[in-house]
Structure formats: structure tokens, C-alpha cells
């Protein structure tokens, strides 16, 4: 597979299989190759029911997303964002430092979830950032998108979208998920965002009611939209 990565014959399925067992192989992929592997992994993960294998896919997807944002980049390199270089949370192992990777966002698709039609945006003035926050072992993380949406009439909507978050099975039920959500809310407040929101898509459909209850407990309101269930909270 090493030879195929270096030449013109790149096979995403071979690269995916090797990177699942040896994540360090990601460093040998170009950006375009990493995108191919990411698309393949995201397509296949919905067909996986074994929890251990699914967890490997989820960790790899997160690692690729971090790579695509620039790897070593940090919040200090994007002065428009009031985001810390790292965050600290409590785990059963003690305090753990989470690293932060940020990058510019190229699309504003989630604006529709806020009731802001894409066609109503001034794209030249609207801005967006992607932010990945995770531990070194990729056992838990939260991925955010922060928007400064400018409508054509000049009004501004500042919001944080929780793109996805994950806690590996062995680390659950000890408050890590709640702390990740609190980091997202802190980023929203620190950047004068008026809304934080997410789509409710549980890992297991049977967990939907539990997820809805947890969101409501944190102050979110659940809304049924044409794009599915959306949880919103005013800051």
C-alpha cells in the first residue's frame, strides 16, 4: 500500500484498511488522499454494528478531520476567533488537556437549521470557522462550526453548531460528555454568539429519547424541522 500511496495508483479502500490499524499512516497521505479515505470511512460507518470496529472508524474519522484542518494549527493563528489553545476537563484518570485545531470554513449549509436561507446570505461578508477539540488518544472529542452569518439586509446571526461529539464506550457515564458540551457553550459565549445548536442524530436510534432528555436538561429546546430534529439554546 505504501507504493500505491506514493504513485498515481491510490486505492482508498486499501489506505482505509491500513490506517484503521496504523493511524500513523495518515501522515503519508496527501490532502486529496485523506479526503478520499474520509469519504469512504463516513460512508461505511453506517453499515457497521460491531461497537469496537465502529469506534475504530470514529477515531480515524476524527484524526483525518484534524489533519485536514492543518494538524499543527491552533486557535492563536486565527485572530478573529476567541478560542483557547487548549481546554482541561476532569476524567477518571485525572485532569486531561484537550488540544484545539481550527480552520476556516468554506460553506454555511447549517444556516438553514437556524431558519436562515442560504440564498439570503451575503457570502462575501459571512464567515465560518471549524474547530476540533480532542484528547491525544482520540477517545473523546467535540467538533464545532462557528458562524458569523450576514444577511443581505445587513443583520448578523452569530451561532455555534455542534457538528458532532463522541465519548468512547469505556469513558462514558463519568461526565465527559457534559464537559464537552460546556466547552462548546463557553466558546459560544466568548464569541458573542446568540445561539448554540445541533442536529439530534444518536449513534443508536434507541438512544434518541435519552439524548433529547439530556439536551432539555441542559436548557435546549427541541424542534422538528424539515431537516430532522434540531436542538437550540439561546445564550
C-alpha positions in Angstrom: 0.0 0.0 0.0 2.9 2.4 0.6 3.9 2.1 -3.0 0.4 2.9 -4.2 0.2 6.0 -1.9 3.4 7.3 -3.4 2.4 6.8 -7.0 -0.6 7.5 -9.1 -2.4 4.3 -8.2 -4.1 5.2 -4.9 -6.7 2.8 -3.5 -8.8 4.4 -0.8 -10.1 1.1 0.5 -6.5 -0.2 1.0 -5.5 3.0 2.6 -8.5 2.9 4.9 -7.8 -0.7 6.0 -4.2 0.1 6.8 -4.9 3.4 8.6 -7.5 1.7 10.8 -4.8 -0.5 12.3 -1.9 2.0 11.9 -3.3 5.6 12.2 0.3 7.0 11.9 0.0 6.1 8.2 -2.2 9.2 7.8 0.9 11.2 7.8 1.8 9.7 4.4 -1.4 10.7 2.8 -1.8 13.9 0.7 -4.8 16.1 1.5 -6.7 14.7 -1.5 -6.0 11.1 -0.5 -7.1 11.9 3.1 -10.3 13.3 1.7 -10.9 10.1 -0.3 -10.3 7.9 2.8 -12.6 10.2 4.9 -15.5 9.9 2.4 -15.1 6.2 2.3 -15.0 5.8 6.1 -18.0 8.0 6.6 -19.9 6.0 4.0 -19.0 2.7 5.6 -19.5 3.5 9.2 -23.3 3.3 8.8 -23.0 -0.3 7.8 -21.1 -1.3 10.9 -22.8 -2.7 14.0 -19.8 -4.1 16.0 -19.1 -1.4 18.6 -15.3 -2.0 18.7 -14.9 -1.7 15.0 -17.2 1.3 14.8 -15.2 3.0 17.5 -12.0 2.5 15.3 -13.8 4.1 12.4 -14.9 7.0 14.5 -11.4 7.7 15.9 -9.9 7.5 12.4 -12.6 9.9 11.0 -11.7 12.4 13.8 -8.0 12.1 13.1 -8.5 12.8 9.4 -10.6 15.8 10.2 -7.9 17.1 12.4 -5.3 16.5 9.7 -7.4 18.3 7.1 -7.7 21.4 9.4 -3.9 21.7 9.3 -2.7 19.4 12.0 -0.4 21.7 13.9 -2.6 24.8 13.5 -4.1 26.3 16.7 -6.6 28.9 17.7 -3.9 31.7 18.0 -3.4 31.6 14.3 -6.9 32.8 13.6 -7.2 36.2 15.4 -10.9 36.6 14.7 -11.7 33.6 17.0 -11.8 33.9 20.8 -10.9 30.2 21.3 -8.3 28.9 23.8 -5.3 26.9 22.6 -6.5 24.1 24.9 -9.1 23.1 27.4 -8.9 21.0 30.5 -11.6 18.5 31.7 -11.8 16.0 34.5 -11.7 12.3 33.7 -11.5 9.2 35.9 -7.7 9.3 35.1 -7.4 12.9 36.4 -7.3 16.2 34.6 -6.9 15.8 30.8 -5.8 18.6 28.4 -7.7 18.7 25.1 -5.9 20.1 22.1 -7.6 22.6 19.8 -7.4 22.7 16.0 -9.2 25.4 14.0 -9.5 26.3 10.3 -11.6 28.4 8.0 -14.9 27.0 7.0 -15.9 27.0 3.3 -19.7 26.5 3.5 -22.7 27.6 5.5 -25.1 24.7 5.0 -26.2 24.5 8.6 -27.6 28.1 8.4 -30.8 26.6 7.2 -31.2 24.8 10.5 -31.4 28.3 12.1 -34.1 29.4 9.6 -31.6 31.5 7.6 -31.9 30.5 3.9 -28.6 30.1 2.1 -29.9 32.4 -0.7 -30.5 35.2 1.9 -26.8 35.3 2.9 -24.2 37.8 1.9 -21.5 35.2 1.3 -18.7 37.8 0.9 -19.3 39.1 4.4 -20.3 35.9 6.2 -17.6 33.9 7.9 -17.2 30.5 9.4 -14.7 28.5 11.4 -14.3 24.8 12.1 -13.0 23.8 15.5 -11.9 20.3 16.6 -11.3 19.7 20.3 -10.0 16.3 21.4 -7.7 14.3 23.6 -4.4 12.9 22.3 -5.7 9.3 22.1 -9.0 10.4 20.3 -11.1 8.8 22.9 -13.5 11.7 23.1 -14.0 14.9 21.1 -16.3 17.6 20.1 -16.3 19.3 16.6 -17.8 22.7 16.2 -18.6 25.2 13.5 -18.8 28.9 14.4 -20.7 31.2 12.1 -20.9 34.9 11.6 -23.8 35.0 9.1 -24.6 38.3 7.5 -28.0 38.5 5.8 -28.5 40.6 2.6 -30.4 43.1 4.7 -27.3 43.6 6.9 -28.4 41.8 10.0 -25.9 39.4 11.6 -26.5 36.0 13.2 -23.7 34.6 15.3 -24.0 31.0 16.3 -22.2 27.8 17.1 -23.1 24.5 15.6 -22.1 21.2 17.3 -21.2 19.2 14.3 -20.5 16.0 16.3 -19.3 14.8 19.6 -18.2 11.4 20.9 -17.1 9.6 24.0 -15.7 6.1 23.7 -17.7 3.5 25.5 -15.1 2.9 28.2 -15.1 6.6 29.1 -18.9 7.1 29.3 -21.1 7.9 32.4 -18.5 10.0 34.1 -19.4 13.5 33.0 -17.1 13.8 30.0 -19.9 14.4 27.5 -21.3 17.2 29.7 -17.9 18.9 30.0 -17.5 18.8 26.2 -20.9 20.5 25.9 -19.8 23.1 28.4 -16.7 23.9 26.3 -19.0 24.4 23.3 -21.1 26.8 25.3 -18.1 28.7 26.6 -16.8 29.2 23.0 -20.3 30.4 22.0 -20.3 32.9 24.9 -16.7 34.0 24.4 -17.5 34.8 20.8 -20.8 36.7 21.4 -22.9 34.0 19.7 -26.6 34.2 20.5 -27.4 30.6 19.7 -25.8 27.2 20.0 -27.5 24.3 18.1 -27.1 20.8 16.9 -29.0 18.1 15.0 -30.1 15.1 17.1 -28.7 12.0 15.4 -27.9 9.4 18.1 -25.3 6.7 17.5 -28.1 4.2 18.2 -31.6 5.2 17.3 -32.8 3.6 20.5 -31.0 6.4 22.4 -33.0 9.2 20.8 -35.3 9.8 23.8 -32.4 9.7 26.2 -30.5 12.2 24.1 -33.5 14.5 23.9 -33.9 14.4 27.6 -30.2 15.2 28.2 -30.4 18.2 25.8 -33.5 19.5 27.5 -31.8 19.2 30.9 -29.0 21.4 29.6 -31.5 24.1 28.6 -32.0 23.2 24.9 -35.4 23.3 23.1 -36.1 20.5 20.6 -37.6 21.5 17.3 -38.9 19.3 14.5 -37.7 20.7 11.1 -37.7 19.5 7.5 -34.1 18.6 8.1 -34.8 16.5 11.2 -34.7 17.2 14.9 -32.7 20.2 16.0 -31.7 21.2 19.5 -31.3 25.0 20.1 -30.3 27.1 23.0 -30.2 30.8 23.4 -27.1 32.1 25.0 
